Amino acid sequence: MSFASTAAAASTANGAGLSLATVGMAASFTIDSKDGFGNPRLVDEDSYAVRLEFDGVPLVNAKVVHLAFSTHAGTSISGGGRYAVFYTL
């Protein structure tokens, strides 16, 4: 298996907060960093800036937090490339 630096096109985001949020309520989703080969990143060296927009108008900047543990194929990975994104509209 080969590992490379993080590739935005291969990385994924999941969670309800990608498409659903209620004003005044906290929402969230996760980002799973992957390299150009589609392998999960095993280190926490990525940096993400998330800004939510509606019709091109910025609504809010989100807080991105590295998750200390993530899982891949049922195995817990300490310090993996999973990040949580939190925001409130």
N, C-alpha and C positions, 0 to 999 in steps of 0.2 A: 504494500500500500504506500503510495506517495502522498506527502503532505506539502502544501504550498501556502502562500499568504491568503488572507481572506479575500473572497470574491463576492462582491455585492450581488451579482446576478445569480449566484448559487445559494446564497443565504436565504433563509425563510423567516416569515413572521406569521404568528398564529395567535388566535384569541379573539374573544368577543369585542374587545376595544378597538379592533381594526374597522369595524363597520357599525358599531352600536355604542352610543354614549347618551347619558341623560344629564342635562344641565344641573350642576351642583353636586353630582355624584362622581366618585372616583371611578375611573375606567383604566384598563390595562391590557397589554398584550406582550408576547415574548418575541425576541429575535434570536434565531439560532444561526450563529456564524458558521459558514462552511468555506472550504477552500475551492479552488478552481476545478478540482477533481470531484467535488461533491462530498468530501469527507468532512465530518464535524470538526470544528476547531477545538483543540484540547487546551488552549491557553486563553487567558483573559486580557489580551493585549489590544483588543479592538476598541474603537471609539465611535460612538454613534451620537448624532444630533437629530432629534425628531421634532418636527414642527407640523402641527395640524392646520390644514387650510380648508376653507369652503369657498368655492368659486374664485380661487386665487387669493383670497383674503386670509392672512394668518389669524388663527383663532387663539392658539396657545402653544407655548413651548413645553415639551414633555420632559420628565425626569427619567433618565436611563440609569439602571443599576445592574451591575454584574451580579449574577446569581452564583453563589459559592459552589453549588453542586448542580449538575445536570445529568441527564441519563441519555444513553444511546444504546440501542439494542438490548435494553434491560440491564445495562451495566452503569453504575453510578460513576461519574467522572468528576473528580474534585477540580474546581477551577476551570471547568469547560467553557466553551464559547457561547453560553446562553445568557441573555440579558433580558431584564424586565423593563417595560416602559409604562410609566404611570402618568396620568393627566386628569385634570378636572376641567370641564367646560364652564 
